[in-house]
Amino acid sequence: MSSRFDPHSITLTPYLFFTGKGGVGKTSTACATAVALADSGKKVLLVSTDPASNLQDVFGMELSNHPVAIEGVPKLFVANLDPETAAEAYKMKVVAPYRGVLPDSVIATMEEQLSGACTVEIAAFDEFTTLLTNEDLKSQFDHILFDTAPTGHTLRLLQLPTAWSGFLDESTHGASCLGPLAGLESKKNLYSQAVQTLSDRAQTTLILVTRPEHSPLMEAARASSELKEIGINNQLLVINGVLTSYAAEDPVAIGFYNRQHQALEQLPDELKAMISYSIPLAPFNVTGIQSLRNFFTSTLSSTENQQLVDVGISNPSLATLIEDLDTEGIRVIFTMGKGGVGKSTVASAIAVGLAERGYRVHLSTTDPAANLQYIFGENSNRITLSRVDPKVELEKYQKEVISQSADTIDEEGLAFLEEDLRSPCTEEIAVFRAFADLVERSEEEIVVIDTAPTGHTLLLLDATQEYHKEIARSSGLIPDSVQHLLPRLRDPLETSVVIVTLAEATPVFEASRLESDLKRAGISTKWWAINQSFAATGTTDPILSGRAHAELEWIERVNEISSGHAAIIAWEPHEIAGYEQLKALAQSKSILDRKGERV
């Protein structure tokens, strides 16, 4: 087992970057580390460039993009930068010279290319750079902490020489993330210096934060390898949220402990080789200075202060959600949410629920780990299955684009195009094309897909379609099936997107952003599914019932956003596998325990 994470007993560099997938506790870990270092007499600056950051809630005070002294923690200063605002301003600046010069459809394409996650990434890196290359600022602090880190994709883009040649006017494949780098030539040397600082073991430590669960551990392993490839080798692993003791008579706590233990036993090889630390599961939301000071120590064992939290939730069940989809006559259903929230399980349960109502259903997954034949066994005569492999689709799309551009660009341009085609936006476009073929089946079957395209992807496709119409030529990269699908997705009588989240701050915030992005693209959502809820289990374990109580404000928040259309699904002690278990999940009318008693 890893030793307990204690910032006082670890030699730390001047710059500390915390990274990990949404909801693993990056911000909590960064804030608690900052408080611990300041309490030990170090002068500390904590910086957030994470759009999902809840730093203001954590510290209970207004923050700005300038360092603010934190009351109650002498020597701690915090700055909350907003890369989305910076990205918006940046977009306006890049597009301005072309307005009135180029056709509106070209402007629309440029604007949408500058509206995705990649632009926010570049804007965030721009903020990092300003701080990382500010020697005066560095001399004022012992440690500067960042509660998020640039991705390998962003750093690789910045290292390519063609990144600095301005907006690629010749790029017509329509999924470009090159736009974000336009007009940054003047900062080339600063960016180079920043990348160098990130790679310097004496100056920078990358702290990978994860949870003892399969999906976050796999993501941490991927991020670690990707960043090592570009020279960021000084890495520490912090496993947050470890249940160290539990109420022996509570089946939920026993199941939770066993699942964590199993995930840690199957630690990916990349992580086994790393220096690793653990942080115990906190039975509370981490807000306020005292919570931060208690964060690294288990403040409540699972055998003391035992009292059941009466959560009093009355949300509809998944069965109600499925019944509504049936009543509305929906033919195409997407589940949407960030990684690790259980989209595949919810999609599978919806498919089974509809099949049990007599419909023929086609279920498609993009999860390479999902063994659908194993999940459904022999009971799937009403369900047909398929898998869309994002890697295969991406490769197919990349080859298509590169073969069309190879004759017109030089070697450096090709290297840049290849890196651009590794972006998350490009993968979405490639997967979307595969979805379009699947949705054509919805005349005969209800189609359920466990991932949805983002609003940005849809608007990018819209803009590209208009662009190609305007110049009366087509790259051939927008097949007819995609053109037919765009209007169908916007028809609420035919298509429904179910937003899947957990009852925690970051997953709810990120899901809200996904929903807003869909609205921007003209797609409305009705139902949310709050998955893996401890509040719905009736657990008597004090730590887990503390977590259940902490969920309530986020359940309430989702109820407000969804106007009460938020189905709640209890955390399951065992991994859901097999048609019968999915059927039980889909048909549960209320929050019941395994004996059928109200909890």
Secondary structure, 3 states (H helix, E strand, C coil): CCEECCHHHCCCCCEEEEECCCCCCHHHHHHHHHHHHHHCCCCEEEEECCCCCCHHHHHCCCCCCCCEECCCCCCEEEEECCHHHHHHHHHHHHHHHHCCCCCHHHHHHHHHHCCCHHHHHHHHHHHHHHHHCCHHHHHHCCEEEECCCCCHHHHHHHHCHHHHCCCCCCCCCCCCCCHHHCCCHHHHHHHHHHHHHHHCCCCEEEEEEECCCHHHHHHHHHHHHHHHHCCCCCEEEEEEEECCCCCCCCHHHHHHHHHHHHHHHCCCHHHHCCCEEEEECCCCCCCCHHHHHHCCCCCCCCCCCCCCCCCCCCCCCHHHHHHHHHHHCCCEEEEECCCCCCHHHHHHHHHHHHHHCCCCEEEEECCCCCCHHHHHCCCCCCEEEEECCHHHHHHHHHHHHHHHHCCCCCHHHHHHHHHHCCCHHHHHHHHHHHHHHHHHHHHCCEEEECCCCCHHHHHHHHHHHHHHHHCCCCCCCCCHHHHHHHHHHCCCCCEEEEEEECCCHHHHHHHHHHHHHHHHCCCCCCCEEEEEECCCCCCCCHHHHHHHHHHHHHHHHHHHHCCCCEEEEECCCCCCCCHHHHHHHHHCCCCECCCCCEC
